[in-house]
Amino acid sequence: MKARITQMLQHIHNGPPRHQRVDSTVKNIQGTNQQLERVLREKDREIDRLHHALANSEAKLQELIGTDVLTGLPNRHVFKEHFTHSLKRALRLGYCLSLMLVDIDHLRDINLRFGHEVGDSVLIEVAKILKSSVREIDVPARWGGEELVAVLHETDTEGAAAVAERVRRRVAVLEIKDPRSGKLINLTASLAVASYPKHSSEPQSLLEVACEALMAAKSQGGNIVVVADR
């Protein structure tokens, strides 16, 4: 028995110093932590990839459904098909057709200052104004971002400008409140109008002309209706 105890004592005394054992344990823990961090980074990248795939799937689903989920209006894909078909019909039957673009002024600033929920509320309410400002035969739609659009059937430039002005005025008196302070948020919109046969007989060209007019409206400070000049 004494011999065995003597061997144990010798093993303890002959083993590595305590600080070396602590250093070894710390290094092992640090190595484990580094491995865990690498695993977490990989998981984060995988989550990002899944989020991206989900966003793409949702966008494709919305395109297939044909309706913008937020505003309830037809989406960009459906609108482009309708616009192309409608312009061909106007050419064939010989009646006027107008394109109206609506851009909510400073919507990005509203999102940053008040939050995206408030920005979404603005889009929803402006979409309601657009839908109720046109006739049943006309087609309003969500173009994307802060932009809405509408095809105005059997409507010339002057008639479309009158509709656009009505939308502009209604947006300017729209009451959206800051949920934190309760104060009203000032809203305005820039609008542009282009028409067949005055401006173009091709869908893409007519859209480009309307976009140029919208850029002119934005460059003038917004809250204005601009009719295409070419």
Beta strands, then each sheet from edge to edge (+ up, - down):
strand 1: 97-104
strand 2: 139-144
strand 3: 147-153
strand 4: 176-177
strand 5: 184-185
strand 6: 189-196
strand 7: 225-227
sheet 1: 2+ 3- 1+ 6- 7-
sheet 2: 4+ 5-
end
